[in-house]
Amino acid sequence: MKIVNYTEPDQFSVKVNDTALSNDMRTTRAEFIMSNDTWVEYPVPPELLKVGYNGVEIVMEATNPQMGVLPVLTNVEIVVQYS
């Protein structure tokens, strides 16, 4: 998912189809070229995904009090790789 104005102190949780994804497994990749975007990625176990509708829930739990602007979610992608 792509978040504008994300900082490390920001805390949020992510669920896919009502199952929480581990924050310990997430990675971040900042893009500072002409923006303040960060891609936050989670490995999603294949058994959580199903054919058709898949629900994604993102809950913001705390934001960085030193930032003058709030983080904004701008994009969510689920990439499925078949092996």
N, C-alpha and C positions, 0 to 999 in steps of 0.2 A: 504494500500500500504506500501511496505517496502522501507525505505530510509536509505542509509548509510551516515554517517556524518551529519545528520540533527541536527540543533540547533534551539532554540526558535526564535532567530532573523530572521531566514530564512522565507521568505514570498512567498507563492504560492497560486494559485487558482485552483480549480478542477471543471470541468463540466462533467455531464453525459448526453449524447444525447442533447447537446447544452444548458443545464440548469445548472446554477451555484449552487454548493453545499455551504451551509453556513459554514464559518470557525468557527462560534460560536458553532456549534454542533460537531466539530471534537474533537477526543481524540487522545492522543499519549501514546505509551507504549514502553519504551526503553528496549533494550536487550544488555547488556554489557558483556555477557559471550563470550569471544573469538572474539568479534566484536564490532562495534559501530553502530548497527542497531536500527532503530526506526520504529515501526508500527504506521501509521497514519490512523485513521479510521473515516469514515463519515457514518451517517445513510442516506440511500438513499430511498426516498419515492418510494413505489412500482409502482406508476403510471409513474415514469420516465423510468422504464425498460420495454423492449418489447421482444417478442420472436424473436430469431435470433440475428443479429448484434446489439451491443450497443456500442456507441462511448464514450470513456473517454479521456478528454483533461486536461492536467496538464501544467500550465504555471508558471514558476519560475519568480517571480517579483523582489526579492531582496535576497541576501545571506549575511551571517554574515561576515563582513569585517575582523574580528579577526581570522577567520579560515584560515588555510593554504591550505585546500582541499575543494573542492566543494561537496555539497550533490549529491548523485547519486541514482536515482530510480532503484531498483533492482527487484521489484515484484508488481503486481497489482492483487487483487482478488476481485470478487464480490460474496458474499455469500447470497444466497436466502433461507430464512426460511419460510416454509409454515405453516400456522396455521389452 
